């Protein structure tokens, strides 16, 4: 019994790991109310999604994505906040559907969210996230990296 043609991986289809990073690892002075999870796409090395820190279930719900560069396809293109990615097809409603739309997190997003690039994918941060992923050997499978007091003096935290 052979595989269904629809279920076979296409030649250029890639399964990409997502690396989840506790924002307190980088921004050690951040107050807990502003702490969040940053989902780093291992295809682009940039933040593709973020979630409130108390929404840890996101780190186990989104661990890999399917990408097909030749077809300009990404499984999470409608929810991706890396607005410069060529595969991005951001839709604010799709992003908000991941969370309770009346939560403080969703309501705190600016009205123009999705219309301009986010600061954590610009400037010095453009290459920073991929360096962290490489440093902690998460570039293939992804994973979850949560803050601990032992990381305070880590050389990777310096931007």
Steps between C-alpha positions, in 0.01 A plus 500: 500500500669822382490847646227734389646758259360783713688374807840465336750773569568704194857522379562854631282478810687558826400438860644791697545504878374787712720611789312653792686753707394653832541876446656537845811322371581801285317776683599411857356822647154439355218496752308173516180664371677571167683170475413293192593202287671575170466233231806510274458351153805288424449567127548878526663533843248766599202526732198351325258497792477616858272422790448612859724320748203335672397348164769231512279251316597685182857369539377142469224567247727656236830309482550457125362656185492381143664731246514467124719787374448429128123521547531803732316295761529502878256319724488795743521784246172658614615515865866593442620834638820507291345737250814507283494125435422422135263225612302727735124539440416657838136528598432677830180301563685170459768618742245613759309172467795331671409688818190620678417810295383686810813421704725779623766368262280527191352834602849644564607451137515828308227576245757495220635159605594314183558812292859573599801293598545416864806626688618150595552409134694815411838660560735312729237229555493388134783253558485476878228233524672258265822537702318396816348200321843393377666561838252273677505245214132539417538574129362168375230378734411818686408478866419708805750718683375640828670756724692386805728687741797304359460679166547849642875505429482310172697666220218436249269743679714798404358679198 
